[in-house]
Amino acid sequence: MTLLPDGTWVGDISQAPRGCSLGNESAFLRCTATADLDGIWLAENSRWYTGELSVTPLPASDWTVTEVFYSPTEQGLFYQRADGAEITKKIVLDRIDPAVSIWMEAKHFPPDSVVEYAVRWRVGAAWSDTHRQQPHGQFERRWKLANLQEWHIVASSMDAEEEIRLGSYPFFENVEWVEPNLFTAECTLQTDGKGGGMGCISLRLRPDSDTETPDAARQFLNPLILNHLAPESLIPYAHKWGQVCSWRVFHKYGTGDWGFTNDPPGNTIVTRDCAWYMFGADYFAPELSAKLLDTLKRHCIYPSGKVAEYVRLQPGNVTIDDSGLNINDATPLFLLGLAHHHRRMSERDQPYPLEATQADFTRARLCADWILQQRNANGLVWCDGKGTNVWGIGGWRNIIPAYRLAGELTELNALCVAALRAVAGLATSAGDFAAATRYANSAEALSEAMAQLVNPATGMFYLNRDENGANPQIAIDCAFPALFNAGPQEAQRKTLLRLMEPDFRCPHGVLTLSRNDKAFHPRYGWGLMGGSWYNATAWVAAALARYDAPAAWELAEQLASSLFPQEGRSHGVSVPGQFPEWYDPEREESAGMSLSPWMPATFVWLVEEGIPWGGVRS
């Protein structure tokens, strides 16, 4: 494994057996390990196109893959032939348009010779061998060959007025259209007097686009510099990739709204994840935070002030959902994201105009008042979840089957303390000092009430307390009081340090439950009962910095190492440069999504605020 100065990872294909995910505002695509296309999704209609677009040098038996590379703008590999001839192959997505190119650059061929390669294109959505399969209903679409020229073909759908163009330089030869929906061809590239040359296969979901060459693909013309670097720390590289991958998942939907989904690609926006995204994006792309906030402000706030967890941006039918809960972490996290963006813009000397601040405070006041209305006789915020899974869990681990976690949640109350403090700050910025005092006082009263959530036998926080009594289980959720300075200080410290003991640790961070807990299971409920979620480890690291800075840095390094597969480690779902979703400590491999959409920005936030280090700033 090698890391180049620009963050490019170079290694053996056995270390990276699945391709990356690339994205822009209009599209999202997945690649294979051999830098071929494994499907492209269009944000404006949330529909998949293309099951496979592969380009392979001929004859295949003559060529060996020597190395693969994953860079911020593309993925590629190096082919070599016994006589020393080389081909560098790259797949690149346009900066804005739904257009992808596969480039073939020939080097060290005999002068004025030919380079032959095969093209195979499965036009419609299809099964993926390495990534999550595309939606089954989209497999049934049929396509026909509508226009065939030397330089391009156009395929049109038989159920709608849609066309896709596949272009080539040099031109196509030996063309065939085979049912179902399969186009094959060959290309012959003539090398120059120095034995070099370049060919390109380009796919465009908007055939009438004026773009002749995808913008990002122009970088192919810049030589890849292989001056290998042995980094002392992986954190700066992960910090850069955190920014890159955050852009990859951010889209403009058919409703005109901007945002990202928690399970890319798709058009369901999750408020919780948006807040953590904004905490990081405010440092490298505040315009993304502003667009995301506009989407949430437009759709996710009920007239009561409760904030919905899910916003489904289906064109013509936007819906919201809160799983029937009176409150969960969506409401306080929306307020924290809103206030964070206002604060960061002021720190950047780009404060919101007073009228805009007052308008946002009006929204925030409504939501903060809803939080205050959810307090019970004990002065604590109460989640009244009656069911299980999303219908009965008020915190972030809300997709555990047959599990209920409601009542007075330590996590939720800590978030609400932080949210009320944030609203007090917004009130000050808006010039409403009486409201600022009110919300600040309410925040401290709630913080003091959290003393009831401390287990007198251990001095640590309960996980929750409900109608059945107190739950003394320690889970990673219990880091929230220390992260947001809510509740008794000593309980914050003791609970947080408990999470750093060996039974909570694994090679990539902190487990959701102790290995000694009777409920522990490394994979049940998507790892939420014993696996290690990278975002939760980042929360622990940020909370830990004021108690044990070296240990916080160690956690950050462990998170950073998850981006870069290394020899001797099981790869799981890992893709170089991408934060996976969670880690299975039993199988010792990454699991879930190969590109967690919220974790890249969360890591940026961790470095910028949780464990600040001037050398990482970009």
ZAMARGU-4260 file (C-alpha; in steps of 0.2 Angstrom, whole numbers, plus 5000, padded with zeros to 4 digits):
<rodrens>
0) 5000/5000/5000 | 5006/5017/4995 | 4999/5034/4998 | 5004/5049/4986 | 5004/5067/4992
5) 4987/5070/4984 | 4979/5056/4994 | 4980/5043/4980 | 4980/5026/4986 | 4991/5013/4976
10) 4991/4995/4979 | 4988/4977/4973 | 4971/4973/4967 | 4969/4959/4980 | 4969/4973/4993
15) 4955/4982/4985 | 4943/4969/4977 | 4928/4981/4975 | 4927/4998/4966 | 4924/5015/4973
20) 4908/5026/4972 | 4909/5042/4963 | 4896/5056/4963 | 4891/5074/4959 | 4876/5085/4960
25) 4866/5075/4946 | 4872/5057/4948 | 4880/5043/4958 | 4889/5029/4951 | 4898/5013/4957
30) 4914/5005/4949 | 4921/4988/4949 | 4938/4984/4955 | 4944/4985/4937 | 4939/5003/4935
35) 4923/4998/4925 | 4906/5005/4927 | 4894/4995/4939 | 4879/5006/4937 | 4875/5025/4937
40) 4860/5033/4946 | 4851/5049/4941 | 4846/5061/4955 | 4832/5070/4946 | 4822/5054/4945
45) 4830/5042/4958 | 4832/5029/4944 | 4847/5017/4940 | 4854/5015/4922 | 4867/5003/4916
50) 4872/4987/4924 | 4889/4986/4916 | 4901/4996/4905 | 4918/4988/4904 | 4933/4991/4893
55) 4946/4977/4892 | 4962/4976/4882 | 4964/4963/4869 | 4969/4949/4869 | 4965/4948/4888
60) 4977/4934/4891 | 4992/4945/4886 | 4988/4958/4900 | 4992/4958/4918 | 4986/4971/4931
65) 5001/4977/4941 | 4993/4990/4952 | 4977/4999/4955 | 4974/5016/4961 | 4960/5026/4969
70) 4962/5045/4969 | 4950/5060/4974 | 4944/5062/4956 | 4945/5044/4948 | 4949/5026/4950
75) 4961/5016/4939 | 4973/5003/4936 | 4989/4999/4926 | 4990/4984/4914 | 5007/4978/4908
80) 5012/4966/4894 | 5027/4954/4893 | 5035/4965/4880 | 5035/4981/4892 | 5019/4989/4884
85) 5008/4997/4897 | 4990/5003/4897 | 4984/5015/4911 | 4965/5014/4913 | 4954/5027/4922
90) 4936/5029/4926 | 4930/5047/4929 | 4913/5056/4932 | 4910/5073/4926 | 4911/5087/4939
95) 4892/5091/4936 | 4883/5081/4922 | 4878/5063/4923 | 4892/5058/4911 | 4906/5046/4914
100) 4922/5042/4904 | 4934/5027/4904 | 4951/5032/4897 | 4964/5020/4890 | 4981/5027/4889
105) 4994/5017/4879 | 5013/5019/4883 | 5029/5010/4878 | 5021/5001/4863 | 5030/4999/4847
110) 5029/5015/4837 | 5014/5016/4825 | 5006/5000/4832 | 4989/4997/4837 | 4980/4995/4854
115) 4964/4984/4853 | 4951/4984/4867 | 4933/4977/4869 | 4918/4987/4875 | 4903/4978/4883
120) 4888/4989/4889 | 4873/4982/4898 | 4861/4997/4895 | 4848/4994/4908 | 4849/4992/4927
125) 4856/4975/4932 | 4863/4964/4946 | 4879/4969/4954 | 4892/4956/4958 | 4901/4967/4971
130) 4889/4981/4977 | 4872/4982/4983 | 4860/4977/4969 | 4850/4989/4960 | 4831/4990/4963
135) 4823/4975/4956 | 4809/4984/4948 | 4821/4994/4937 | 4828/4977/4929 | 4813/4975/4918
140) 4815/4991/4908 | 4819/4987/4889 | 4830/4997/4878 | 4833/4997/4859 | 4847/5003/4848
145) 4840/5020/4841 | 4855/5027/4832 | 4872/5020/4827 | 4886/5030/4821 | 4905/5027/4820
150) 4908/5038/4835 | 4893/5035/4845 | 4877/5025/4848 | 4861/5031/4856 | 4850/5018/4865
155) 4832/5023/4869 | 4820/5016/4882 | 4804/5007/4876 | 4794/5013/4891 | 4798/5032/4891
160) 4806/5046/4881 | 4824/5043/4888 | 4840/5041/4878 | 4858/5037/4883 | 4873/5040/4872
165) 4889/5030/4872 | 4903/5038/4862 | 4920/5032/4858 | 4937/5038/4852 | 4943/5029/4841
170) 4927/5024/4833 | 4917/5007/4836 | 4921/4992/4826 | 4912/4975/4825 | 4897/4981/4833
175) 4883/4970/4840 | 4866/4973/4849 | 4861/4957/4859 | 4846/4955/4869 | 4843/4959/4882
180) 4849/4976/4882 | 4867/4972/4878 | 4879/4981/4866 | 4896/4975/4862 | 4910/4982/4851
185) 4929/4983/4848 | 4940/4998/4846 | 4957/5000/4838 | 4969/5014/4844 | 4984/5019/4833
190) 4999/5024/4843 | 5010/5038/4838 | 5029/5038/4833 | 5033/5036/4852 | 5022/5021/4855
195) 5009/5031/4864 | 4991/5035/4862 | 4974/5038/4871 | 4956/5032/4869 | 4940/5036/4878
200) 4923/5028/4880 | 4910/5041/4886 | 4893/5037/4893 | 4880/5052/4894 | 4863/5051/4902
205) 4859/5067/4894 | 4864/5064/4875 | 4861/5083/4871 | 4874/5089/4883 | 4886/5102/4876
210) 4900/5095/4886 | 4912/5086/4874 | 4924/5080/4887 | 4919/5078/4906 | 4928/5091/4916
215) 4936/5080/4928 | 4942/5068/4915 | 4953/5082/4908 | 4964/5079/4923 | 4969/5062/4915
220) 4980/5072/4904 | 4991/5076/4919 | 5004/5062/4922 | 5002/5052/4938 | 5017/5055/4949
225) 5022/5040/4958 | 5034/5048/4971 | 5029/5036/4985 | 5027/5043/5002 | 5028/5035/5019
230) 5016/5046/5029 | 5019/5048/5048 | 5000/5050/5051 | 4985/5045/5041 | 4974/5058/5048
235) 4978/5072/5035 | 4974/5060/5021 | 4958/5055/5029 | 4954/5073/5032 | 4956/5077/5014
240) 4946/5061/5008 | 4932/5066/5021 | 4930/5082/5010 | 4931/5073/4994 | 4918/5059/4998
245) 4906/5072/5006 | 4904/5080/4989 | 4902/5063/4981 | 4885/5060/4990 | 4878/5077/4988
250) 4864/5079/4975 | 4851/5090/4968 | 4834/5081/4967 | 4820/5081/4955 | 4810/5092/4968
255) 4823/5106/4967 | 4830/5102/4984 | 4848/5098/4988 | 4854/5085/5000 | 4861/5067/5003
260) 4853/5051/5008 | 4859/5040/5023 | 4860/5025/5011 | 4866/5031/4994 | 4860/5033/4982
265) 4842/5038/4985 | 4830/5053/4989 | 4827/5050/5008 | 4835/5064/5018 | 4838/5059/5036
270) 4839/5074/5048 | 4850/5066/5061 | 4864/5063/5048 | 4862/5080/5040 | 4867/5088/5056
275) 4883/5078/5057 | 4886/5082/5039 | 4884/5100/5042 | 4896/5100/5057 | 4910/5095/5045
280) 4904/5104/5029 | 4904/5120/5037 | 4923/5120/5037 | 4926/5115/5019 | 4909/5119/5009
285) 4897/5129/5019 | 4887/5132/5003 | 4882/5113/5005 | 4877/5116/5023 | 4866/5131/5017
290) 4858/5121/5004 | 4855/5106/5016 | 4847/5118/5029 | 4836/5125/5016 | 4829/5108/5012
295) 4826/5104/5030 | 4819/5121/5034 | 4807/5119/5019 | 4801/5101/5024 | 4805/5094/5040
300) 4797/5105/5054 | 4780/5101/5059 | 4768/5116/5064 | 4770/5110/5082 | 4789/5112/5081
305) 4793/5094/5081 | 4806/5089/5068 | 4804/5074/5056 | 4817/5061/5055 | 4814/5057/5037
310) 4811/5068/5022 | 4807/5058/5006 | 4810/5070/4991 | 4799/5061/4978 | 4795/5073/4964
315) 4777/5078/4966 | 4775/5070/4982 | 4787/5075/4996 | 4783/5066/5012 | 4790/5067/5030
320) 4790/5054/5044 | 4794/5053/5063 | 4790/5035/5066 | 4776/5040/5078 | 4788/5046/5091
325) 4784/5062/5101 | 4803/5066/5100 | 4819/5058/5095 | 4837/5065/5091 | 4831/5073/5075
330) 4824/5089/5084 | 4839/5093/5094 | 4851/5089/5080 | 4842/5100/5068 | 4844/5114/5080
335) 4862/5110/5083 | 4866/5110/5064 | 4856/5126/5061 | 4866/5135/5075 | 4882/5128/5070
340) 4881/5135/5053 | 4876/5152/5059 | 4891/5152/5071 | 4903/5146/5058 | 4898/5159/5045
345) 4901/5172/5058 | 4918/5165/5062 | 4922/5166/5043 | 4916/5184/5043 | 4901/5180/5033
350) 4887/5182/5046 | 4869/5180/5041 | 4859/5196/5039 | 4850/5200/5054 | 4833/5197/5046
355) 4838/5180/5041 | 4845/5176/5058 | 4829/5182/5066 | 4819/5171/5054 | 4830/5156/5058
360) 4828/5160/5077 | 4809/5160/5075 | 4810/5142/5068 | 4822/5137/5081 | 4811/5144/5095
365) 4797/5133/5089 | 4807/5118/5090 | 4815/5122/5106 | 4798/5125/5114 | 4793/5108/5108
370) 4808/5100/5117 | 4803/5109/5133 | 4785/5103/5131 | 4792/5085/5131 | 4799/5086/5149
375) 4790/5075/5162 | 4788/5078/5181 | 4806/5074/5184 | 4811/5088/5172 | 4819/5076/5159
380) 4814/5075/5141 | 4804/5059/5138 | 4802/5049/5122 | 4786/5040/5122 | 4790/5026/5110
385) 4779/5012/5112 | 4785/5000/5098 | 4802/4993/5094 | 4815/4997/5081 | 4812/5015/5073
390) 4795/5015/5082 | 4802/5013/5099 | 4820/5020/5099 | 4823/5038/5103 | 4842/5039/5099
395) 4854/5036/5085 | 4854/5016/5086 | 4836/5016/5080 | 4836/5002/5068 | 4838/4987/5080
400) 4825/4974/5077 | 4814/4969/5092 | 4822/4982/5103 | 4815/4997/5113 | 4825/5011/5120
405) 4813/5025/5126 | 4808/5035/5141 | 4822/5046/5148 | 4837/5043/5137 | 4853/5049/5143
410) 4859/5052/5125 | 4843/5062/5120 | 4843/5073/5136 | 4861/5077/5133 | 4857/5082/5115
415) 4843/5093/5121 | 4854/5102/5133 | 4866/5106/5119 | 4851/5111/5108 | 4844/5123/5120
420) 4861/5131/5123 | 4863/5133/5104 | 4845/5141/5103 | 4850/5153/5117 | 4865/5158/5106
425) 4854/5161/5091 | 4842/5171/5101 | 4857/5182/5106 | 4862/5184/5088 | 4844/5189/5083
430) 4844/5202/5097 | 4831/5193/5108 | 4840/5194/5124 | 4826/5189/5135 | 4823/5173/5125
435) 4842/5170/5126 | 4841/5170/5145 | 4826/5159/5145 | 4833/5145/5134 | 4850/5146/5143
440) 4842/5144/5160 | 4831/5129/5153 | 4847/5121/5146 | 4855/5122/5163 | 4840/5116/5172
445) 4839/5101/5161 | 4857/5097/5163 | 4855/5098/5182 | 4840/5086/5180 | 4851/5073/5172
450) 4859/5069/5189 | 4844/5058/5190 | 4851/5048/5176 | 4867/5043/5186 | 4868/5026/5193
455) 4873/5029/5212 | 4881/5011/5212 | 4894/5015/5199 | 4894/5034/5197 | 4891/5032/5178
460) 4876/5036/5167 | 4861/5025/5165 | 4858/5021/5147 | 4840/5026/5150 | 4826/5026/5163
465) 4808/5021/5158 | 4792/5015/5166 | 4801/4999/5170 | 4815/5008/5180 | 4833/5012/5176
470) 4844/5003/5163 | 4862/5002/5170 | 4868/4995/5153 | 4883/5005/5146 | 4883/5008/5128
475) 4892/5020/5117 | 4877/5031/5117 | 4883/5036/5135 | 4897/5046/5128 | 4885/5060/5123
480) 4885/5069/5141 | 4904/5071/5139 | 4903/5076/5121 | 4890/5090/5125 | 4895/5094/5143
485) 4878/5089/5150 | 4874/5082/5167 | 4886/5080/5182 | 4904/5082/5177 | 4911/5067/5186
490) 4898/5055/5178 | 4903/5062/5161 | 4921/5058/5165 | 4918/5041/5172 | 4906/5035/5159
495) 4917/5041/5145 | 4933/5032/5152 | 4923/5016/5154 | 4921/5016/5135 | 4940/5016/5133
500) 4943/5000/5143 | 4949/4985/5133 | 4932/4976/5132 | 4925/4991/5122 | 4940/4992/5110
505) 4944/4985/5093 | 4957/4989/5079 | 4946/5003/5072 | 4939/5011/5087 | 4925/5008/5101
510) 4912/4995/5101 | 4894/4999/5103 | 4893/4987/5118 | 4905/4979/5129 | 4911/4961/5124
515) 4906/4956/5142 | 4888/4962/5140 | 4876/4948/5139 | 4867/4957/5124 | 4884/4958/5114
520) 4883/4952/5097 | 4895/4959/5083 | 4883/4959/5069 | 4865/4959/5076 | 4855/4975/5071
525) 4869/4980/5059 | 4882/4980/5072 | 4873/4991/5084 | 4873/4978/5098 | 4892/4975/5098
530) 4900/4981/5081 | 4910/4997/5080 | 4902/5011/5071 | 4915/5024/5064 | 4904/5039/5067
535) 4901/5034/5086 | 4920/5032/5088 | 4922/5049/5082 | 4910/5056/5095 | 4920/5046/5108
540) 4936/5054/5102 | 4930/5071/5102 | 4923/5069/5120 | 4939/5061/5125 | 4951/5075/5119
545) 4949/5086/5135 | 4953/5071/5147 | 4966/5061/5137 | 4972/5070/5121 | 4984/5056/5116
550) 4970/5043/5117 | 4959/5054/5107 | 4972/5055/5093 | 4974/5036/5094 | 4956/5034/5090
555) 4957/5046/5076 | 4972/5037/5068 | 4962/5021/5069 | 4947/5029/5060 | 4959/5036/5047
560) 4967/5018/5044 | 4950/5011/5039 | 4951/5021/5023 | 4967/5013/5017 | 4967/4994/5015
565) 4983/4986/5020 | 4992/4969/5017 | 4987/4956/5029 | 4970/4964/5034 | 4953/4957/5029
570) 4945/4969/5016 | 4927/4967/5020 | 4918/4981/5011 | 4933/4993/5012 | 4937/5004/4997
575) 4952/5015/4997 | 4948/5033/5002 | 4930/5029/5008 | 4924/5027/5026 | 4914/5011/5028
580) 4899/5011/5039 | 4904/5000/5053 | 4916/4986/5058 | 4913/4968/5063 | 4925/4964/5078
585) 4923/4946/5076 | 4926/4944/5058 | 4939/4958/5059 | 4932/4967/5043 | 4922/4982/5038
590) 4903/4979/5035 | 4888/4989/5029 | 4890/5002/5016 | 4907/5004/5008 | 4904/5023/5008
595) 4896/5030/5023 | 4888/5046/5018 | 4889/5055/5034 | 4906/5049/5041 | 4917/5059/5029
600) 4911/5075/5035 | 4910/5069/5053 | 4928/5065/5052 | 4932/5083/5046 | 4922/5089/5061
605) 4932/5078/5072 | 4949/5085/5066 | 4943/5103/5066 | 4934/5104/5082 | 4937/5088/5092
610) 4955/5086/5091 | 4961/5102/5083 | 4978/5101/5075 | 4985/5115/5064 | 4994/5104/5052
615) 4978/5096/5045 | 4970/5112/5040 | 4967/5113/5021
</rodrens>
